[in-house]
Amino acid sequence: MFKNHPKGLIPAALSNMGERFGYYIMNAVLVLFLCSKFGLKEETSAIVYSFFYAGIYVLSLVGGLIADKTQNYKSTIIWGLIVMTAGYVVLAFPIFATADNQTWLLTLTCFALFMIAFGNGLFKGNLQAIVGQLYDNPRYASQRDAGFQIFYVFINIGGVLAPFVAPLLRSWWLGENGLAYNASLPALCHEYLSLTDSMNEQNINNLYALITEVGGNASGDISAFCSKYLNVFNTGIHYSFIASVAAMLISLFIFLGTKKMLPTPSRKEKEGAVKYSAEEKAQMAKEIKQRMYALFAVLGIAIFFWFSFHQNGTSLSLFARDFVKTDSVSPEIWQALNPFYVIILTPFVMMFFSWLGRRGKEISTPRKIAIGMGLAGIAYLFLVIFSAVQGYPSADEFKALPAAPAAAMKTGPWVLFVLYFFLTVAELFISPLGLSFVSKVAPKHLQGLCQGLWLGATAVGNLLLWIGPLIYNACPIWVAWTVFLSVCAISMGVMFAMVKWLERVTR
């Protein structure tokens, strides 16, 4: 698996693990945290989530431009890790949100999210550009796709661990305060504190039942209990951001200790300076133009993949909380399925591609991306059929049901295992191979910018993430899954139509 790969690959991947750790904590908890911390509606939390994740990738363009301009990729990466760490430090402070401080506290939280996004922008695309530069050496060029798949496996180790951290710390802190975890209680507590006597009878009955269930006294001061529960509940989540700080510092030390093993583009360009004739320059300009057209074509497909895939942090996360039995497993923990599958399935995907190559039936990178869109469509086709057969209503209608009928309608976690299996295989056909494709077609002097463009396409997809929760809450949920199924199917068709052209350009 590691044969014929440059020595810098593993240190680069290990340096990325801290960023992945923080990313998956945020992916697992951010929407639910904003709801439980500030009492925001799910649609509003999803908008904040969308802008945060879009910011991560939009700012990668800025980070790419800075690195390309200065030709100092390594310093840009180091500063990215430092800025991200500072953002997580701000989030780690457990300040209780009240009506008096909510405005400035939410503003501070958004500022911390901006710091994380900006630091990520300095870090993410430039580290990926360095990995691509490792494979510019002709000795390793044929292993580029496999190298990015290995890189993807290692960085997802942090993603497997991260989703467990917030639920475990939250449950521990609730237990220390004589309370138990319940996913539905924070929303009811916020509703009671804002409405009190105006709260509808069904919700007030559900609130009293859950207070007793988690160890409170339903005949006591309900307002005091709600405030206490929200404070303790969210403090446990704040503690998980301390773990993110530690992970970032570990990544920083790993990168500082191993950066000599990674390429230094500025030195490489000085040594390799060559003078070209006018005809050679014209030919190079034409080739660069063709490559950039190919890049933007694939970026267009990537937008719709990430729009569908990153629902794992919005509508799919809400689905895990609302429609899946979470008595023994917190909904955030299901986010570990994706990186777990990445680690388990990547060797099999690599062996499959290698087997095809030995038989002379190697699949090109553009064709792999098209197949990946089809696999993502299968994941949503499964959800469409399942949700329609179960007769699931909109999430708002479902949450208004009495507790007993709602509990009876919930499904087992097997649905999430099937869903994330197909989504992860689709990701393995698209994300690491998309990075490989970008590094292959990008002009040498625009490596950081082009990796930033790939992440920028992800940003555009992320800006649309709020659409998922909006449909999920307003319509029978199979309608939301149908939207994503359609997006994946159309994208697959367009990608297959461009495959031959893209194969010609990337030869």
N, C-alpha and C positions, 0 to 999 in steps of 0.2 A: 504493500500500500504506500510506503514511504520511499520506495526505491526510485532513483533518478529524479529526486526533488531537491531544490536548493536548501542549504542549512538554515537560511533565515526564515523559512516558512513557519515552522513551529513557534519560534519566539514571537513572530508577528501575530500569530493566532492567539497565543497566550496573553499578549498585550491587549488584545481586543476583548478578552473574557470579562474584565471588569465592566466595560461599557455594556456588554450584553447582559450582565447581571442587573445593572441598574435599569436597562431598557425593559427587561422582562418583569421587574418589580413594578415599574410604571405601567407597563402593558396590562398587568394583572389587576392593579388596584386603582389606577387614576380615575376612571369614570365613577366607580363605586365609592372611592374616597371623597371625591368632590361632592357627591350626593350625601354621604354620611357626615362629612365635615361641615358643609355649608348649607345643606338642605336644598341644593340646586335640583331642578328637574333633570331627568335623564337626558332630554334633548339638549339642554343647556350645557350639561357636563360633557356631552358628546361633542359639542362645538368647541369647547376648550381643548378637549382631547385632540380633535382634528387639527386645530391650529398649532398645538404643541408638536404633534408628529409631523405636520407639514413644515413647521419651523426647523425641525431637525434636518430635514432633507433640503429645504430651500437654502439654509445657511451653509450647507455643504458646498454649494456653488461659491459662496464667499470664501470658505476655507480653501477650496481648490484654486481660486484666483490668487489668494495670498501666497499659497505654496508655489504655484507656477511663476508668479512674479518674482518672488524672492529666491526660488529654487532651493528653499530650505524646508523640505517636507518634515524633517524630524523635529525641528523646533516648533513648527506649527502643530504637530501632533502632541507634543509635550504640553504646550499651552492649552490645547483642547482638553486634555485630561485634568489640568489644574482648574480650568473654568467650570467643567462639569462637577468636579469635586466640591467647589464652592457652592454651586446650586443645590446639591444634595445636603450640604451642611445647613443651609437656610431652611430647607424642608424638614430637617430633623427636629427642629424646636417645636414641642407640643403645646401650642397656644390654643386655648379653648375659644371657639368662635361664638360670639354673642351678637345681639342686635347692635350693640354699641361699637364693636370692633370689626364687624364682618367686612365692611368695605375695604379698609386698609389691609386687613389680613388676607382677603382674597387677592388684592392687588400685589401684596408681597409674595403670595404663592405663585401667581402668574409670572412675576419677575424671576423667581427661582426657576420656574419652568423655562423661561427665556434663556437664563444662564446655562441650563443643561442643554437646551437646543443649540445655543451658539457654540458651546464647547464641543458638542457632538459634531457640529458642522466643521470645526477646525480639525477634528480628529478622524472621523469616519472615512470620508472619501479619500483622504490623503494616505491613510494606512492601506486602503485597498489599492491605491495607485502604486505604492511601494511593492505590494505583493505582485502586482502585474509586472513591475520592473524586474523582479527576480526572474521572471520567465522570458525576458527579452534576450537573455543569454541563449544562443542557438542550442546549447547542450540540453536545456530544459524546455525548449519551446513546445515540443510535442506533448508535454505533460501539463499544459496550462489549465485545461478544463478540470483535470483531476486535482491539480494543486488548489484551485479555488474551492473544490468540493471538500478537500481535507481541511482547508482553512475554515470553511463553514461548519464542519463537524466540531472542531475545537472551540470555536467561539460560542457554540450553543451549549457547551457544558455549563457555563454560567447561567444560561437560560433555563436549564433543567432545575437548578437549585433555587433560583430566585423566587418563583411563585409560591414556594413553601414558606418563605421567610416571613412575609407580612401576616398570613393567617396564623402561623405558629406564635409569633410575638403578640399579636392581638389576643389570641385565645389565652396565652400565658398571663397577659396583663389583666384581662377580664377575670381570670381565675384568682389572681392575687387580690382582686377587689370583691370577691365573693359573687361573681356574675358569670353567666355563660353566653356563648355566641349565638346570635340568631340574625340571619341575613335580612329579614324583613323588618326587624324592630327599629333601626335608625330612621327609616322613612316615616314610620308611624309616630316616633318620638318628635321629629321635626313638625309633622302635621299637627300634633297635639299642642306643641309650644306656640305654633303660629295661629291656631284656630280655637283651641280649648273647647268651649261650649258649642262651637259651630261644627265640630267634627261629626261626620255622619255616624249613625248608630252601629252599622256593621264594622266600621273601622275602629270605633272605640271599644267594641267587644273584642275584636282581634288584638288590640293593644293590651287590654287587661289580661287576656289569655297568655300573651307572650311575656308580659311582665312577670307573671307567676312562673312561667316556664323557665325563664333565665335566672330565677332566684330572687326576684323583687317582691314587693308587697303591693298588690293591686288596690288595697283599701287604704293605702297611705297617701302621701303627697306625690301625686303623679307628675307634676311639673318638676319637682326636685329629682325624682327618679330619672325622668327623661334627660335632664341636663347631665346628671351623673353618668348615665349609660353612654350618652354621646361623647362625653369627655374621655371616659375610660376606653371606649371602643376606638376612637380616633387616635388617642395617645399611643396605643399599641401599633397602629400603622405608622405613626411618625418614627417610632423606634426602628422600623424596617429601613428607613432612609439612612440610619446610622450604618447599617450593613452595606448600603450602597457606597457610602463614603469610604469604608474600609476596602471594598472591592476596587474602587477607583484608585486608591493609593497603591494597592498591590499591582494593578496594571501599570501605573506610572513607574514603579520601581523595576518591574520586569523590562519595560521599554528602555529605561535609562541604562539598565545593565546589559542589554543585548543589542542596542542600536548600531554598534559597530558591525554586526553581522548583516545589516540591511544596506541596500544600495544608497549611494549619495548622488542624486542626479546632476547637481551642479558640477561636481568633479568629473563625472562621466562625460558631460557635454563639452567641457574644456579640453579633455583629452581627445575627443572624437570630432573636433571641428573640421568641416570639409567645405571646400568651395565648389559651387555648382554653376554650370553654364545656364544661359537664359532658357534654352530648350529643356534642360533638366528641371529647372524651377517651374516652368509651365506644366510639365508632365506631373511633377509632384503636386502642384496646386490642383490639377484636375483629379488626381487620385485622392487627395485630401477631401475635396468637395464630395466625391462619390462616397467616401467612407463616412463623412458627416451626415449625408442623406440617409445612409443605411442606419447609422446610429439613431437619428431622430425617428425613423420608422419603428425601430424596436422600442424606443422610449415611449412612443404612443401606445403600444401594446402594454408596456409595463405599468402605465397609469391605471389601466383598467384591472390589471392583476392585483395591484396593491389596494385599490379601492375595494376589491372583493376580499382579498386575503386578510387585510388588517381590520376587518370586522371582528376578528378574534378579540380585540380590545374594546369593542363597542357592542353591537347588537348580539354577537355570539356570546360575549361575556354576560350580557343581560339574560340571554336565553338560558345559560348555565345556572344563573341565579334563580330565575323565575319558573322554568319548566322542567328542571332536572332535580331529582332528589339530592339534597345537600345536607342531610342529617349528620353524616359522619365526615363529609369532605366539603370544605369551603369552596365556593365557586371560583375563587381566584386560583386555586391549586390546579384546576383543569388547564390553565395556561402552560403548565409544565409538559403537557402532552406533545405540543408542537416541537420544542427543542429535543425532547426525549426521542421522538420519532426521527428527527434529523440525525441524531447520533446513531440510532439503531439501523436506520434504513440506508444511510449514505453508502456504507461499504457494499451493500447489495446492488444499489443503483450503479456504483462504479464498476462492480464486477460485470453487471449486465452490459454496460457500455463497452467494457474491455472485451467481453465475449463477442459482441457484434463486430468490433474492430478486427479481431483475429479472423473472423469469418468473411472479412471484406465487405461488411454491411454497416460500416460506421455511420451513425446519425450525426448530421451537422448540428452545430449549436443553434441556428435559427429554427431548425425542425424540432429540436428538443423543446425549445420555448413554446412552439405551437402546440406540441403534445401536452406540455404542462398546463396550458390554458384549458385544454379539454379535460384534464384530470381535476382541475379546480371546478369546472362545470359539473362533473360527476358528483363532487362533494355537495354542491348546492341542489342538484337534482335529487339526491338522497333526502336532504332536508325538506324539499318541497313535498315529495311523496309522503314522507313520514308525518309532517305537520298536517297535511290535508287529510290523511287517513285518521289521525288522532282527533281531527276536528278542533284544532286549537284556534281560539279567537285571537283578537289583538291582545297585546300584553296589558294594556289598560283595563280591558274587560276582564281578563284573567285575574288581575290583582284585586279587582272589586268583588270577586266571588268570596263566599264564606270559606273559612280555613279548611274545613273537612272536604268539600267537593274539589277545591283547588289542589289539595294534597293528593287526592285520588287520581287526578289527571296527570300528575307529574310522571315523567319517564325515568328510567334508570340511566346510569352514566354510560352504558354501552353506546348510546347514540353519539356521545362526544368522542368515544374511541374511533368509531367508524368515520365520523366527520373529519377529525383531525388527521386521520391516516391519509385520506385522499388529498386534503389540503397540503399536508407536508410533502407528499410525493410530488405534488404540483410545484411546490416551492423549490424542491431539489432539482426540478427540471428547468426552473426559471431564474431563481435568485443567484446562486453561485455561478451558473452558466451565463447569466446576463452580465455579471461582473467580468467574467472571462471574455465575453464578446466585446464589452466596452474596452477592456485593456488591449484587445487584439486590433480593433479598428481605430483607436484613438491615435492621432498624431503624437509623436514623442514629446513635442514641446507643450502639449495640451492634456497630458495624462491626468493631472489633478482636476482640471476643469471638466473633462469628459466624465470622470468618475462622479464629479459633482452633478453633472447633467443627469446621470442615471438616478442619483439620489433626488435630484429635482423632480424627475418624473414621478418618483415615489411620493414626493411632497404634494404634487397635484392630486394624485389618487387619495392621499390622506385628507386633503381639504374637503373631499366629498364624503368622508366617513360618517358625518352627522346624518346623512340621508337614511342610513340603515336604521338607527334607533327611531327616527321619525316615522318611517313606514311600520316598523315593528310595533310601535305603540298605537298606531292609528288604524291598522288594517289586520285582518287575519294574518298570522305571521308567515304563512306560506307565500303570501304576496311579496314580502320582503325578500325571501329566498329566491323567488322567481326572477326578481330584478337582477340579482347577482348571477343566477344561472344564465340569463340572457346576455349579460355583459361578457361572461366568459365564453359562451358559444360564438358570439359575433367576433370577438377578438381572436379566437382560434381560427375561424374562417379567414379573416383578414391576414393573419400571420402565415397560414398555409399558402395563400395567394401570392405572398411576397417571398417565399422561401428560395426559389431558384435565383431570383435577383440578388438576395442577400448572400447566398452561397457564392455567387460570382464575385461580388464585391470583396468578400473576406478571404478569398483564396490567397 
